[in-house]
Amino acid sequence: MTQRQKQAEAERKRRQDLERKRVTDQRSKKVQQNRSNQRWNDNRRHQEQRSRDRRD
């Protein structure tokens, strides 16, 4: 393998790693978003329940 081929191979591997990292980051960001939305919804449900209890 020539020096140029080695460099090209290394560059390709680096790009793949970056892409994989980007996808993983996006996925974990989405999961985080879902979790916080879930928490927010739960909190709101509790609030509504409490205000209903107060009215009764």
Secondary structure, 3 states (H helix, E strand, C coil): CCHHHHHHHHHHHHHHHHHHHHHHHHHHHHHHHHHHHHHHHHHHHHHHHHHHHHHC
